[in-house]
Amino acid sequence: MAPHTEQLTRPTAVRLRGLTRSFEGRTVLDGLDLDIPAGQFVALLGHSGSGKSTLLRAVAGLDHEVAGSGRLAAPERVSVVFQDSRLLPWRRVLDNVLLGLGTGGEEKGRAALAEVGLAGRERAWPGELSGGEQQRAALARSLVREPELLLADEPFGALDALTRIKMHALLRELWERHRPSVLLVTHDVDEAIVLADRVLVLDAGRVGLDLAIDRPHPRSYRDPLLGEYRERLLAALGVTEDVG
């Protein structure tokens, strides 16, 4: 697999070499190698059980049973966003955003909430927010830590279609403003194409396809020029679209 040109010219945010992880004798990650340049937005696709979330947990340093070398030269400030917001229901929204930051961060927390469109909801309880608003709060909690690397594990999977499209625009806008490296795990090919600048497909425990999406932003799901990327990714996933 030939490296991307930008991987040769930009600092490396994540470098994985020979990453291996097995569960009860079944190998999920099999000697996987991966480089993510600083500031790059990467999406990760794969079948259910292919190891997407396992890889993300390894990069986050949450899995201590992986073999190989992971997160060499990785940033110190890493934030993770999950499919559910994981807000503590007994803490108000601003307190959730500031969780673990200690004292003196209230102004930053309010600014982060304003960035995601939740200004004025600082004193709300999580249960008073919609699903999309809860994910916005989760993004604010990540942003307030000023991450150099943002890891997102299907963060929009539980949202309805319209809310998901709005969250796509918000995430891309926040990425363009702050420029962390992003590794987004998703099962949605279209989501990967619209958001990311590079899409990886996991296959047999390794990166089976490494595809640069060379189209300007913002991108539309209806852009016919994205069809070629979609076909290549679906083929790598073993999916054939019937035409007619």
Secondary structure, DSSP 8 states (H G I E B T S, - for coil): ----HHHHHS-EEEEEEEEEEEETTEEEEEEEEEEEETT-EEEEE--TTSSHHHHHHHHHT--TT-EEEEEET--S-EEEE-SS----TTS-HHHHHTTTS-SS-HHHHHHHHHHTT-TT-TT--GGGS-HHHHHHHHHHHHHTT--SEEEEESTTTTS-HHHHHHHHHHHHHHHHHH--EEEEE-S-HHHHHHH-SEEEEEETTEEEEEEE----SS--TT-GGGHHHHHHHHHHTT------
